[in-house]
Amino acid sequence: MEGAYNMLFLSPHKRASVPGMAVMFNKIQAMFPGAPFFYLSTSPWNVESSIRNFLIDYGFPDGALLLRDLDPRPKTFVPSGVQHKLEYAEQLMEDFSDMKFILIGDDGQKDPTTYAQIAKRYPGRILAIGIRQLSPRESSGSFGTVSGFSTTQPIPVTDVPVFTGTTGANIMKTMLPYLQQFV
């Protein structure tokens, strides 16, 4: 419902990038030149041009968009965000079997537990996990919160190092020095 509201009523040009996130992505690209970027999103394909323009406007590295399709399977016509991300992660792990990955998401759409599942399913394939912590305003969404329910998640328990922060600059301060050992 919130996705439909955002798509129908909010201007894509009013969306702002998280401070420092594009800088962090570009520094990761400089550390690992030639490594592909995959932007795995639960957004539907019909907003692909808006997302691509957003990435260009804010200076994110070029990369493949992996957006959500409608699913013809019974009872899952619109797959869950977790299901979508796990299926794409599985496909990427198969297609790029010699590649190691850095997973970056936020704590508002079950990314912490989803990324912990990916790290557990593919030991040794995930170098690091970055989780942006949403502000209370961001985590409440457009329609408010349900009393006693939090939309953010705790940091996952995993063997892979998890780096957190409210901005790209916060995550970058700890994640990039750690990633330097793999360069």
Buried (B, 14 or more C-beta within 10 A) or exposed (E): EEBEEBBEEEEBEEEEBBEBBBBBBBBBBEBBEEBEBBBBBBBBEEBEEBBBEBBEEBEBBEBEBBBBEEBEEEEEEBBBBBBBBBEBBEEBBEEBEEEBBBBBBBBBBBBBBBBBBBBBEBEEBBBBBBBBBBEEEBBBBEEEEEEEEEBBBEBBEBEBBBBBBBBBBBBBBBBBEEBEEEE
